Amino acid sequence: MTQTLTALRLELSGEVLHVIMNRPAQLNALNTQLTTELREVFHGLYFDRTVRVVILRGEGRAFCAGLDLKETSSGRSSIEASLDKQRSIAEIYVAMRRCPQPIISCVQGAASGGGFAFALASDIRILSEDARMNAAFIRIGLSACDMGVSYFLPRMIGQSLASEYMLTGRFIDARRAFEIGLANRVVPAAELLTEADAFAQDMLHATPLGLRLTKDCLNHSIDASGLEAVMAIEDRSQMLTANDPNFREGVAAFMEKRAPKYS
């Protein structure tokens, strides 16, 4: 099943949804149309039970080069209008973390600014050998603290390294990203989709509820006040999944060494 939009392409393969930024001539830079379509897609996933895993990627030689500066510089807006536009983009990243499906990003070429933030807001990051990521905002006269980067990056690689890359706007190449734990895998560009699909298939062995609650628990645990708060979240998740009808099928499939068939 394939749905074609103006700046985005959606391809559904079983229970895996491929969300493909489709402005290759512009290196998938974020214009109004692309941000609108991305926001609507990720908002719509919140109550979607047919999609269990999302693979986010960009068409062409770059993942996403960040904000489309040609569109941005085309005219001046009021502070209120500018804030509305800022929030309209920022809401994509909030929706990515809020949606219960794990998100696997396939990053090739440039992932700058808002594109870097897309990779950070994902659950799994697979980079091609030519991938380069940076907080480009600071290199064009803005703060590097934008689109959740100042939230995600220190939590992933620590404040010291986050400061290095955010205060300078330096690029993180694929090898360095893997060294500091920012990339889950680095593979040749031709193998990006194969690697992403392998992750997706492993995730589909979890029950639908188990997969959703694991992402939910991870989201809450990262900012929890302490061990007891985290365990309270874990206890809730385990009681819910243990009483889910699919739990028995999950155990049976594991014991019989076969793929599960969830209802």
Secondary structure, 3 states (H helix, E strand, C coil): CEEECCCEEEEEECCEEEEEECCHHHCCCECHHHHHHHHHHHHHHHHCCCCCEEEEEECCCCCECCECHHHHCCCCCCHHHHHHHHHHHHHHHHHHHHCCCCEEEEECCEEECHHHHHHHHCCEEEEECCCEEECHHHHHCCCCCCCCHHHHHHHHHCHHHHHHHHHHCCCEEHHHHHHCCCCCEEECHHHHHHHHHHHHHHHCCCCHHHHHHHHHHHHHHCCCCCHHHHHHHHHHHHHHHHCCCHHHHHHHHHHHCCCCCCC
